[in-house]
Amino acid sequence: MRILHFIDSLDFGGAETLLMSLVSLLPEHDHIIVTMHGPNVYPVTNYEYIELDFHTYHNLFRARKVLGKIIRQKKVDIVHSHSYWTNIISRLATPKSIKLFNHYHFADYDTLRKRKSVRMMMFIDRMIRHRNLIRIAVSEYVYGILIKLFNKEKVKVLPNFISCGDLHEFKNISDRNDLRIVAVGNCNIEKNYDYLIQTFVLLKDEPFRIDIMGGGPLLDYYRKKVQELGLSKVNFCGNKNQIRQRLPEYDLFISTSFSESFGIAVLEALCAGLPVMLSDIPAFKEIAPSVTCFFDLSDKNDLAKKIITFSKSFPKNNTDEYNKILQRYSPQNFLYKLSALYLN
């Protein structure tokens, strides 16, 4: 079977990570990955790579024409897109006889629905249809959002997955003079790093350090902001290779996101055996272990108080529960459900 995957780019990110992992799980099929633009940070090994070099989405019909030509020339059996505009373009370009899957890796229709631009996105999404379209939600939370919008259309839930080897044991940090904290995620509005920075303003005199790993459009802004505030223990690292291998070096994982569709970085933290401290949003509550410390984003002091409490009382080992969660979101479970969708 020949599968064409369509995504904005192959830069660092959750949707990109899932796509590249998916391709490696299905070596028996031919994979063509088409991107709207660069960069591509992944080696081109088990797939054919085509970059359209469209950096704006103002000319959807031109993109439709080019993608449609590729689909015909490559004799594609399935088209699978992974971002908002590639979802829309794929419906315009894919012949009605070909199976089409649109993956929803975002929760904007819930968390950002008051914005005019998001309301326009929803309108376009409802108006542009395809006879063989199946929408795929990356979590039960996103599934609930899509069902409300597209209740007469095919929507399936296919939770994201993580490939995790042996789970790292919890560490005893009682003999440490400081607390090493990590956050993972690109520097965009949804990650809510302004809240994180405000927290460390309150913790400025405490022996706590945090590394934030991820690039993105606001990286330079945040680096400048922490410098102006004199937060020497807050380090915006930018993109880093082998993040998962680095995580066991830390004592605590934190995410301050106000909008997430799933939580790959959270599962990576569980795989590293780290305690997690998360914003109390639906996507995180769906996947987090029972010992998770949730904090209230509406309270600017809540996270700071809970980090101090954590530093004085390290949680007990909960390896069994971590393993059960990681098994629930294993590649095997994902592949079984995806193959059923592809072959149905």
C-alpha positions in Angstrom: 0.0 0.0 0.0 1.2 3.5 -0.9 0.5 6.1 1.8 1.0 9.8 1.3 1.5 11.8 4.5 0.9 15.6 4.4 2.1 18.0 7.1 3.3 21.6 7.4 7.0 20.7 7.9 9.2 18.1 9.5 10.6 20.4 12.2 10.6 19.5 15.9 7.2 19.0 17.4 4.6 16.5 18.7 2.8 15.9 15.4 6.0 15.5 13.5 7.3 13.0 16.1 4.2 11.0 15.8 4.3 10.9 12.0 7.9 9.8 11.9 7.3 7.1 14.5 4.2 6.0 12.5 6.3 5.6 9.3 8.9 3.5 11.1 6.1 1.2 12.4 4.8 0.4 9.0 7.8 -0.7 6.9 5.7 -3.0 4.8 4.1 0.1 3.1 5.6 2.7 0.8 5.6 6.1 2.4 5.6 9.5 0.7 5.9 12.5 3.0 4.9 15.9 1.5 5.5 19.1 3.4 4.2 22.6 2.7 7.7 23.9 3.5 10.9 23.1 5.3 12.8 22.4 7.4 13.2 18.6 7.6 15.2 17.7 10.7 14.8 13.9 10.1 17.1 11.8 7.9 15.4 10.6 4.6 15.7 6.9 5.0 12.5 4.8 4.8 10.3 7.3 3.0 10.2 9.6 -0.1 10.3 13.3 0.8 8.7 16.1 -1.3 8.7 19.7 -0.2 6.2 22.0 -1.9 8.0 25.2 -0.7 4.7 27.0 0.1 5.4 29.3 3.1 1.9 30.9 3.1 -1.6 29.4 2.8 -3.1 32.2 0.7 -3.2 30.2 -2.4 -4.9 27.0 -1.4 -5.9 26.2 -4.9 -2.4 26.2 -6.2 -1.4 23.9 -3.4 -4.4 21.7 -4.2 -3.2 21.4 -7.8 0.3 20.4 -7.0 -0.7 17.9 -4.3 -3.4 16.4 -6.6 -0.7 15.9 -9.3 1.6 14.1 -6.8 -1.3 11.8 -5.7 -2.1 10.8 -9.2 1.5 10.4 -10.4 2.5 8.4 -7.3 -0.6 6.2 -7.5 -1.4 6.8 -3.9 -3.8 4.5 -2.0 -4.3 6.6 1.2 -3.8 10.2 2.0 -3.1 11.1 5.7 -2.7 14.7 6.7 -1.5 16.0 10.1 -2.1 19.8 10.5 -5.0 22.2 10.0 -4.2 23.6 6.6 -2.9 20.4 5.2 -6.2 18.8 6.3 -8.1 21.4 4.3 -5.9 21.2 1.2 -5.9 17.4 1.3 -9.7 17.4 1.0 -9.5 19.6 -2.1 -6.7 17.6 -3.7 -7.6 14.0 -3.0 -9.8 12.1 -5.5 -13.1 11.1 -4.0 -12.3 7.4 -4.5 -9.2 7.5 -2.3 -9.3 7.1 1.5 -8.5 10.3 3.4 -7.5 10.7 7.0 -7.3 14.1 8.7 -5.4 14.0 12.0 -6.3 16.6 14.7 -3.2 17.4 16.8 -4.7 20.6 18.2 -7.3 21.8 20.6 -7.9 25.3 19.3 -11.6 24.7 18.7 -12.0 24.5 22.5 -9.3 26.6 24.2 -9.1 29.4 21.6 -12.6 29.3 20.2 -13.3 32.9 21.1 -10.8 34.1 18.6 -12.1 35.3 15.3 -9.4 33.5 13.4 -10.3 30.2 15.1 -14.0 30.7 14.4 -13.0 31.1 10.7 -11.0 27.9 10.9 -14.0 26.1 12.3 -16.2 27.4 9.5 -13.8 26.4 6.8 -13.4 23.0 8.4 -17.1 22.4 8.3 -17.6 23.7 4.8 -15.0 21.7 3.0 -15.9 18.0 2.8 -14.7 14.8 1.3 -16.7 11.6 0.7 -14.1 9.2 2.1 -12.9 11.4 5.0 -12.3 10.1 8.5 -11.2 12.6 11.2 -8.8 11.2 13.8 -8.6 12.7 17.3 -5.4 12.2 19.2 -7.2 11.9 22.6 -10.6 11.4 24.1 -10.6 15.1 24.9 -10.1 16.1 21.2 -12.7 13.5 20.2 -15.3 15.2 22.3 -14.5 18.5 20.6 -14.8 17.0 17.1 -18.0 15.1 17.8 -19.7 18.4 18.8 -18.6 20.1 15.5 -19.0 17.1 13.1 -21.6 14.9 14.7 -22.9 13.5 11.4 -19.4 12.7 10.1 -16.9 9.9 10.8 -14.7 10.8 13.7 -12.4 8.2 15.4 -10.2 8.5 18.5 -6.7 7.2 18.1 -4.6 8.2 21.1 -1.0 9.1 20.5 1.7 6.7 21.5 5.3 6.5 22.8 8.0 3.9 22.4 9.4 3.4 25.8 12.1 0.9 26.8 12.9 0.0 30.4 11.3 2.5 32.8 13.9 4.5 34.8 13.5 4.1 38.5 12.6 7.1 40.6 15.6 8.9 42.1 16.1 9.9 45.6 16.9 13.6 45.7 16.9 14.1 49.4 20.6 14.7 49.4 20.6 17.3 46.7 21.3 21.0 47.5 19.2 22.1 44.5 16.3 20.9 42.4 16.7 20.3 38.7 13.5 20.9 36.8 12.8 20.4 33.1 10.0 21.6 30.7 9.8 20.4 27.1 7.9 22.2 24.3 8.3 24.7 21.5 8.1 28.4 22.6 4.6 29.3 21.4 1.7 30.9 23.1 0.0 27.7 24.1 2.9 26.5 26.3 2.3 29.5 28.5 5.9 30.1 29.5 5.0 33.6 30.7 3.3 31.8 33.7 6.4 29.7 34.2 8.7 32.7 34.2 6.4 34.5 36.7 6.7 31.4 38.9 10.5 31.6 38.9 10.3 35.3 39.7 8.6 34.2 43.0 11.3 31.4 43.4 14.2 33.6 42.6 15.9 33.1 45.9 15.3 29.3 46.0 17.9 26.8 44.9 15.8 25.6 41.9 16.9 25.5 38.3 14.9 24.8 35.2 15.8 24.0 31.6 13.2 24.6 28.9 13.9 22.5 25.8 12.3 23.6 22.6 12.7 26.1 19.8 9.8 28.1 18.2 8.9 31.7 17.3 9.1 33.1 20.9 12.4 31.6 21.9 14.4 34.9 21.6 11.6 36.8 23.3 11.7 34.5 26.4 15.5 34.5 26.5 15.5 38.3 26.6 12.8 38.4 29.2 14.6 36.1 31.7 17.8 38.1 31.2 16.0 41.3 31.9 14.4 39.8 35.0 17.8 38.5 36.2 16.6 34.9 36.3 19.9 33.1 36.0 18.5 29.8 36.9 15.9 29.8 34.1 17.5 28.5 30.9 15.7 28.5 27.5 17.9 25.9 25.8 16.3 25.9 22.3 16.1 22.7 20.3 18.1 19.8 21.7 18.8 16.4 20.3 18.0 13.3 22.2 15.8 15.0 24.7 14.4 11.7 26.1 17.9 10.6 26.9 18.5 13.8 28.9 15.4 13.6 31.0 16.7 11.2 33.6 19.2 13.9 34.6 16.4 15.9 36.1 14.3 15.7 39.3 10.9 17.0 38.1 9.0 17.6 34.9 6.7 20.6 34.6 4.2 21.8 31.9 2.3 25.1 32.2 0.4 24.7 28.9 -3.1 26.1 28.7 -3.9 24.2 25.5 -2.8 20.7 24.6 -4.5 18.0 22.6 -2.5 15.2 24.2 0.8 15.2 26.0 3.7 13.4 24.4 6.2 15.2 26.5 4.4 14.1 29.6 4.7 10.4 28.5 8.4 11.0 27.8 8.8 12.2 31.4 7.0 9.1 32.7 9.2 7.0 30.6 12.2 8.7 32.3 10.6 7.9 35.7 10.2 11.6 36.6 7.5 13.0 38.9 5.3 15.4 36.9 3.7 18.7 37.8 1.0 19.8 35.3 -1.5 22.5 34.6 -5.0 21.2 35.2 -6.2 20.9 31.6 -8.3 18.0 30.2 -5.7 16.5 27.9 -3.2 16.1 30.8 -5.8 14.7 33.2 -6.6 12.0 30.7 -3.1 10.6 30.7 -1.5 11.6 34.0 -0.8 9.1 36.9 -2.7 9.5 40.1 0.3 11.0 42.0 0.5 13.9 39.5 0.5 17.3 41.1 -1.8 19.6 39.2 -1.7 23.3 39.6 -4.2 26.1 38.8 -3.2 28.5 36.0 -5.6 31.1 37.3 -3.6 31.4 40.5 -0.2 33.0 39.8 1.2 31.6 43.1 0.0 28.1 42.9 2.8 26.5 41.0 5.5 28.2 43.1 3.9 27.0 46.3 3.7 23.4 45.0 7.3 23.3 43.8 8.4 24.4 47.3 6.2 21.7 48.8 7.6 19.1 46.4 11.2 19.9 47.3 10.5 19.1 50.9 8.5 15.9 50.2 9.6 13.8 47.3 6.8 11.4 46.0 7.0 7.6 46.5 8.0 5.3 43.7 4.9 4.5 41.5 6.6 2.5 38.8 3.7 0.0 38.4 1.2 2.8 37.5 3.7 4.5 35.2 4.2 1.2 33.3 0.4 0.7 33.0 0.0 4.1 31.4 2.9 3.6 29.1 1.5 0.3 28.0 -1.9 1.9 27.3 -0.2 4.3 24.9 2.2 1.8 23.4 3.0 1.6 19.7 1.4 -1.8 19.5 -2.0 -0.5 20.6 -1.7 2.5 18.2 -0.7 0.3 15.3 -3.5 -2.1 15.8 -6.1 0.6 15.7 -4.5 2.5 12.8 -4.2 -0.6 10.7 -7.9 -1.3 11.3 -8.7 2.1 9.9 -6.4 1.8 6.9 -7.7 -1.6 5.9 -11.4 -1.2 6.7 
